[in-house]
């Protein structure tokens, strides 16, 4: 039986930390390897350092 992830659909502002946690839960539900999960955590850690905070609204992040 597939598990579905409920995405936030209301008008509240999603923070980066919430999005990161949702992504990692999604990866675990997909049963990705331990090494892949560790790589994603590491990469997201570098991005978090670049941002300087995990408390930033996702709407403030823009693709360049």
CORFEN-V303586 format. One record per residue. N is the residue number from 1. PHI is phi in radians with two decimals (NA if undefined). OMEGA is omega in degrees with one decimal (* if undefined). Layout:
BEGIN
n=N phi=PHI omega=OMEGA
n=N phi=PHI omega=OMEGA
END
This chain:
BEGIN
n=1 phi=NA omega=179.7
n=2 phi=-1.31 omega=174.5
n=3 phi=-1.80 omega=179.8
n=4 phi=-1.86 omega=177.2
n=5 phi=-1.68 omega=178.4
n=6 phi=-1.44 omega=178.7
n=7 phi=-1.56 omega=-179.6
n=8 phi=-1.25 omega=-177.4
n=9 phi=-1.97 omega=178.4
n=10 phi=-1.39 omega=-175.5
n=11 phi=-1.54 omega=179.6
n=12 phi=-1.26 omega=-176.2
n=13 phi=-1.53 omega=178.8
n=14 phi=-1.51 omega=177.7
n=15 phi=-1.52 omega=179.2
n=16 phi=-0.99 omega=-177.8
n=17 phi=-1.08 omega=178.2
n=18 phi=-1.17 omega=179.2
n=19 phi=-1.12 omega=179.1
n=20 phi=-1.09 omega=179.6
n=21 phi=-1.13 omega=176.5
n=22 phi=-1.08 omega=179.3
n=23 phi=-1.06 omega=-178.9
n=24 phi=-1.16 omega=175.2
n=25 phi=-1.08 omega=178.8
n=26 phi=-1.05 omega=179.3
n=27 phi=-1.11 omega=178.6
n=28 phi=-1.18 omega=177.6
n=29 phi=-1.13 omega=177.0
n=30 phi=-1.34 omega=178.4
n=31 phi=1.06 omega=176.0
n=32 phi=-1.21 omega=-176.4
n=33 phi=-1.15 omega=178.3
n=34 phi=-1.00 omega=-179.0
n=35 phi=-1.13 omega=178.5
n=36 phi=-1.13 omega=178.8
n=37 phi=-1.07 omega=178.2
n=38 phi=-1.13 omega=177.9
n=39 phi=-1.10 omega=179.1
n=40 phi=-1.08 omega=178.1
n=41 phi=-1.04 omega=180.0
n=42 phi=-1.11 omega=-179.6
n=43 phi=-1.10 omega=177.9
n=44 phi=-1.15 omega=175.3
n=45 phi=-1.10 omega=177.0
n=46 phi=-1.11 omega=179.7
n=47 phi=-1.15 omega=177.4
n=48 phi=-1.08 omega=177.0
n=49 phi=-1.08 omega=177.9
n=50 phi=-1.07 omega=179.1
n=51 phi=-1.18 omega=-178.4
n=52 phi=1.53 omega=179.5
n=53 phi=-2.86 omega=171.9
n=54 phi=-1.77 omega=-173.8
n=55 phi=-1.74 omega=-179.5
n=56 phi=-1.67 omega=178.8
n=57 phi=-1.24 omega=179.9
n=58 phi=-1.06 omega=-179.7
n=59 phi=-1.16 omega=178.9
n=60 phi=-1.49 omega=179.1
n=61 phi=-1.55 omega=-178.2
n=62 phi=-2.21 omega=176.0
n=63 phi=-1.32 omega=-178.3
n=64 phi=-1.97 omega=*
END
